[in-house]
Amino acid sequence: GMSFIFKNKIFALLIGMSFFISFFGLSYIPMMPIFSVEILEIGVGGQGSLLAVAGIGALLTTLILARIGNFPHKGMVIVAGAFLFGILLISFTLTSLFFKNYFIAIMLMFLIGLSHTSFGIPVISSLQLMVPDHFRGRVMGMFGLTWSFMPLGGLYVGFLSGFFGDPSQGVSLVIAFGGLMIVLFTIGVTILNRNILEIGKRSDHIESNKNV
């Protein structure tokens, strides 16, 4: 399974993007109490509202993509979703730290949920369609492992933020750095392999001995 993924670079890149988003991007979720209590000062109820609007954005995107079905510009949506997720994550952390505006935080969380799902659903559907039947379980297993890195992302944020004098400032800056890493990785992937933009225009399986 690992050999197949690395021989077919498009799969390795998609799984790599998923890892970056899970480790660097979703690390904001374990740190939400810091944002809600210490930075935005909105309490537990406010934290619930922030996570709820992110879920609404994700649900809305899911319904839209399900209604559209398979479409030829899936690769562009994947790249745009990952890029915007990184940008929005940076925006959320820095605006929360410096402006402490609950309304701005609510809007950005909605867009974060929207952009994250805009990346995730096309990646899952593309892997399901493109991977040959006899490799699908192994490839999807590796893809599923990437989402298990979110708790480790929280560990990395907590560890690095300890080097700042103000822990809440440290959390914001470390998560913003993670958003920057996602943006840079997405740009690098797109430059190194333009085939990622062609995902969706090809519905055939990729043979196990063919490099992409």
C-alpha positions as CSV (number, residue, x, y, z in Angstrom):
1,G,0.0,0.0,0.0
2,M,2.8,2.5,0.9
3,S,4.7,1.6,-2.3
4,F,1.6,2.1,-4.4
5,I,0.9,5.6,-2.8
6,F,4.5,6.8,-3.4
7,K,4.6,5.4,-7.0
8,N,1.4,7.4,-7.7
9,K,2.5,10.9,-6.7
10,I,-1.0,12.4,-6.8
11,F,-2.1,10.1,-4.0
12,A,0.9,11.0,-1.9
13,L,0.3,14.7,-2.4
14,L,-3.4,14.4,-1.5
15,I,-2.6,12.5,1.7
16,G,0.3,14.9,2.5
17,M,-2.1,17.8,2.2
18,S,-4.5,16.0,4.5
19,F,-1.7,15.5,7.0
20,F,-0.7,19.2,7.0
21,I,-4.3,20.3,7.5
22,S,-4.9,17.8,10.3
23,F,-1.7,18.4,12.2
24,F,-1.2,22.2,11.6
25,G,-4.7,23.3,10.9
26,L,-7.1,21.3,13.1
27,S,-4.8,22.0,16.1
28,Y,-7.0,25.0,16.7
29,I,-9.8,22.7,18.0
30,P,-8.1,21.5,21.2
31,M,-7.1,25.1,21.8
32,M,-10.6,26.6,21.5
33,P,-10.9,27.1,25.3
34,I,-7.9,29.5,25.1
35,F,-9.6,31.5,22.4
36,S,-13.0,31.6,24.0
37,V,-12.0,32.2,27.6
38,E,-8.7,34.0,27.6
39,I,-8.5,35.8,24.2
40,L,-12.1,36.6,23.2
41,E,-13.5,36.4,26.7
42,I,-16.8,34.9,25.6
43,G,-17.0,31.9,27.9
44,V,-18.1,28.4,27.3
45,G,-21.3,29.4,25.6
46,G,-19.3,31.5,23.1
47,Q,-17.0,28.6,22.4
48,G,-20.0,26.4,21.6
49,S,-21.3,29.1,19.2
50,L,-17.9,29.3,17.4
51,L,-17.7,25.5,16.9
52,A,-21.4,25.4,15.9
53,V,-21.0,28.0,13.1
54,A,-18.0,26.1,11.8
55,G,-20.2,23.0,11.7
56,I,-22.9,24.9,9.9
57,G,-20.4,26.0,7.3
58,A,-19.2,22.4,6.9
59,L,-22.7,21.0,6.6
60,L,-23.7,23.6,4.0
61,T,-20.7,22.8,1.9
62,T,-21.4,19.1,2.2
63,L,-25.0,19.6,1.0
64,I,-23.9,21.7,-1.9
65,L,-21.2,19.2,-3.1
66,A,-23.6,16.3,-2.6
67,R,-26.1,18.1,-4.8
68,I,-23.5,18.9,-7.5
69,G,-22.1,15.3,-7.6
70,N,-19.1,14.6,-9.6
71,F,-17.7,17.7,-11.4
72,P,-14.7,18.3,-13.6
73,H,-13.0,21.0,-11.5
74,K,-12.6,19.0,-8.3
75,G,-8.8,19.6,-8.3
76,M,-9.2,23.3,-8.3
77,V,-11.7,23.1,-5.4
78,I,-9.3,20.9,-3.4
79,V,-6.4,23.4,-3.9
80,A,-8.6,26.5,-3.2
81,G,-10.2,24.9,-0.1
82,A,-6.8,24.0,1.4
83,F,-5.3,27.5,0.5
84,L,-8.3,29.4,1.9
85,F,-8.4,27.2,5.0
86,G,-4.8,28.2,5.8
87,I,-5.5,31.9,5.1
88,L,-8.7,31.9,7.2
89,L,-7.0,30.1,10.1
90,I,-4.3,32.8,10.1
91,S,-7.0,35.5,10.0
92,F,-9.0,34.0,12.8
93,T,-6.1,33.6,15.2
94,L,-4.6,37.1,14.6
95,T,-7.9,39.0,14.5
96,S,-9.0,37.3,17.7
97,L,-5.6,38.1,19.4
98,F,-5.5,41.8,18.3
99,F,-9.1,42.9,17.9
100,K,-11.0,40.5,20.2
101,N,-14.1,40.9,18.1
102,Y,-16.7,38.1,18.6
103,F,-18.6,39.0,15.4
104,I,-15.4,38.7,13.2
105,A,-14.5,35.5,14.9
106,I,-18.0,34.0,14.2
107,M,-17.8,34.9,10.5
108,L,-14.3,33.5,10.1
109,M,-15.2,30.3,11.9
110,F,-18.1,29.8,9.5
111,L,-15.7,30.2,6.6
112,I,-13.2,27.9,8.2
113,G,-15.7,25.1,8.3
114,L,-16.8,25.8,4.7
115,S,-13.2,25.8,3.3
116,H,-12.1,22.8,5.3
117,T,-15.0,20.7,3.9
118,S,-14.4,22.1,0.5
119,F,-11.0,20.4,0.7
120,G,-11.9,17.2,2.5
121,I,-14.9,15.9,0.6
122,P,-13.4,16.2,-2.9
123,V,-10.2,14.5,-1.7
124,I,-12.2,11.6,-0.2
125,S,-14.3,11.2,-3.3
126,S,-11.3,11.5,-5.6
127,L,-9.4,8.8,-3.8
128,Q,-12.4,6.5,-3.8
129,L,-12.9,6.9,-7.6
130,M,-9.3,6.9,-8.7
131,V,-7.7,4.1,-6.6
132,P,-8.1,0.6,-8.0
133,D,-10.4,-1.7,-6.1
134,H,-7.6,-4.0,-4.8
135,F,-5.7,-1.0,-3.3
136,R,-8.6,1.1,-2.0
137,G,-8.7,-0.2,1.5
138,R,-5.0,0.3,2.1
139,V,-4.9,3.8,0.5
140,M,-8.0,5.0,2.4
141,G,-6.5,3.5,5.6
142,M,-3.4,5.7,5.2
143,F,-5.7,8.7,4.4
144,G,-7.7,8.0,7.5
145,L,-4.6,8.0,9.7
146,T,-3.9,11.6,8.8
147,W,-7.0,12.7,10.6
148,S,-5.6,11.1,13.8
149,F,-2.8,13.7,13.9
150,M,-5.1,16.4,15.3
151,P,-4.4,15.6,19.0
152,L,-0.6,15.7,18.2
153,G,-1.2,19.1,16.6
154,G,-2.6,20.3,19.8
155,L,0.4,18.9,21.7
156,Y,2.8,20.7,19.3
157,V,0.9,24.0,19.8
158,G,0.8,23.6,23.5
159,F,4.5,22.8,23.7
160,L,5.7,25.7,21.5
161,S,3.3,28.3,23.1
162,G,5.1,27.6,26.4
163,F,8.1,29.4,25.1
164,F,6.1,32.7,24.9
165,G,5.7,34.9,27.9
166,D,1.9,35.1,27.3
167,P,0.5,31.6,26.7
168,S,-2.6,33.0,24.9
169,Q,-0.4,35.0,22.5
170,G,1.8,32.0,22.0
171,V,-1.2,29.8,21.1
172,S,-2.4,32.3,18.5
173,L,1.0,32.8,16.9
174,V,1.8,29.1,16.7
175,I,-1.6,28.3,15.1
176,A,-1.1,31.2,12.7
177,F,2.3,29.7,11.8
178,G,0.5,26.4,11.1
179,G,-1.9,28.1,8.8
180,L,1.1,29.6,7.0
181,M,2.6,26.1,6.6
182,I,-0.6,24.9,5.0
183,V,-0.6,27.8,2.5
184,L,3.0,27.2,1.6
185,F,2.6,23.5,1.2
186,T,-0.5,23.9,-0.9
187,I,1.3,26.4,-3.2
188,G,4.3,24.0,-3.4
189,V,2.2,21.0,-4.3
190,T,0.4,22.9,-7.0
191,I,3.6,24.1,-8.5
192,L,5.4,20.7,-8.3
193,N,2.5,18.7,-9.7
194,R,0.0,20.5,-11.9
195,N,-1.9,17.2,-12.3
196,I,-3.6,17.9,-9.0
197,L,-5.6,20.6,-10.8
198,E,-6.8,18.0,-13.3
199,I,-8.5,15.8,-10.7
200,G,-12.1,15.4,-11.6
201,K,-11.5,15.4,-15.3
202,R,-10.4,11.8,-15.1
203,S,-12.7,9.2,-13.7
204,D,-10.7,6.1,-14.6
205,H,-8.7,4.2,-12.1
206,I,-5.0,4.7,-11.9
207,E,-3.1,1.5,-12.6
208,S,-0.7,0.4,-9.9
209,N,2.3,0.6,-12.1
210,K,1.7,4.1,-13.5
211,N,3.3,7.2,-12.0
212,V,1.2,10.4,-11.9
